[in-house]
Amino acid sequence: MHLPEQNIYLDIFCEQRDHEGETICGDVFLSRRVREEGRTIVVLSDGMGSGIKANVLASLTASMAINFTIEHREVRKTAEIIMDTLPVCSIRKISYSTFTIVDMEDNGQTTIVEYDNPSCLVLRNNREFDPGWENLELESDRHKGKVIRTCSYMAQKEDRIVFWTDGIIQSGMGTRSFPFGWGRDGAVEYVMKILGNEPFISAAKMSRKIANMAALHDGESPKDDTSCGVIYFREPRKLLLVSGPPFDERHDFDFALKVQRFNGKKIIAGGTTAELVARELALKFDAGMDSSDPELPPVSYVEGIHLVTEGILTLGKVARILEHYHRDTRLGNGPADQIIRMLLESDRIHVLNGTRINVAHQDPNLPVELEIRRTVIKRIVHLLEEKFLKEIDLEYM
């Protein structure tokens, strides 16, 4: 998700682990982009107990929190409505679900609201940063004495927000190493250690490391639902995906210059296209010989291009993998896998689709290959936008 006013990309990820013996997580993470207002809102909620009951409580809380935040409801009123709406536990006689809300505007203005989740960690220059926290006490008779923690500040490039549920902070409780649990101080110390080793680590990698360490404290069997979310305000990672030469041969040099001048990583999918770029710019070109995927031709090499593959077959496989891709998908080293890895590591992707018919494939009067390529490119673009929330710019030439 992109903050255009500051040229900042929001790298957002939440890693979750289910309570031991449960098949569904009692923590719920939701995110919403309000395009017309230039806002991005994320919520992490922890329902009381575990399993389906906790998930229902957390889902209800997260949905209300997102909707009320979109409507600019006052923080105290939002919390009281949520608490009044949740069903009451027959044993504890309370309706209970914690939440953390992060509301980010495109100009960088960021508001965090917390109720009963462990205090989140705000980082600047890879150190803990105090954004000016305030404690707001609820005013209604029913909830008097309960406190909401909130802050509002202007985020900067390279800032991070790390937010978590009790499963992280209380991990290891009762063990010899952590008789009282890992604790927030222990978790913060571990975050600092991660940043010391990898200062530009992605949100996904950091959240997984923290969740994995918490699970390790419990012997890989979490004693509570465990969630860790990370928001990383960083420079957008740009990628150019090129497939097919331009319709008019007279534009070959301009086409090649467009590829050369792109500021970011570059992929060319198509041997004819790769040869064109190499020829027009007098770049070294080597055809690949070693195949790492029996279904596809090997990758080639063009000076200054990060990855060069065959065209339509490889892109077709990219589309198929993306359609079925999920968190546990393991990528190999084949050409399609390498393209997917680069696509998922990027934020803004410019797709340059040449529209010349490839005479090596068929009669030029029957542009079937061209239509197949267009269709596959459109499938890939749609998947990247809708499933992976990438910012895509599609250009035909």
Salt bridges, closest charged atoms under 4 A:
ASP11 OD2 - ARG234 NE 3.36
GLU15 OE2 - ARG17 NH1 2.52
GLU15 OE1 - ARG208 NE 3.40
GLU37 OE1 - ARG39 NH1 2.87
GLU37 OE1 - HIS72 NE2 2.97
GLU71 OE1 - ARG73 NE 3.28
GLU74 OE2 - ARG76 NH1 3.66
ASP84 OD1 - ARG142 NH1 3.11
ASP84 OD1 - HIS143 NE2 2.75
ASP103 OD2 - ARG39 NH2 2.72
ASP106 OD1 - ARG33 NH1 2.94
GLU114 OE1 - ARG149 NH1 3.26
GLU128 OE2 - ARG184 NH2 2.96
GLU139 OE2 - ARG76 NE 3.93
ASP159 OD2 - ARG124 NH2 2.67
GLU198 OE1 - LYS205 NZ 2.94
GLU198 OE2 - LYS209 NZ 3.89
GLU235 OE1 - LYS157 NZ 2.71
ASP248 OD2 - ARG250 NH2 2.67
ASP252 OD2 - ARG279 NH2 3.18
ASP252 OD1 - ARG356 NH2 2.45
GLU280 OE2 - ARG279 NH2 2.99
ASP293 OD2 - LYS317 NZ 2.67
GLU295 OE1 - LYS317 NZ 3.06
GLU323 OE1 - ARG379 NH2 3.33
ASP347 OD2 - ARG234 NH1 2.41
GLU369 OE2 - HIS361 ND1 3.84
GLU369 OE2 - ARG373 NE 3.18
GLU371 OE2 - ARG374 NH1 3.26
GLU391 OE1 - HIS2 ND1 3.17
GLU391 OE1 - ARG348 NE 3.98
ASP393 OD2 - HIS350 ND1 2.84
GLU395 OE2 - LYS258 NZ 3.25
GLU395 OE1 - HIS350 NE2 2.80
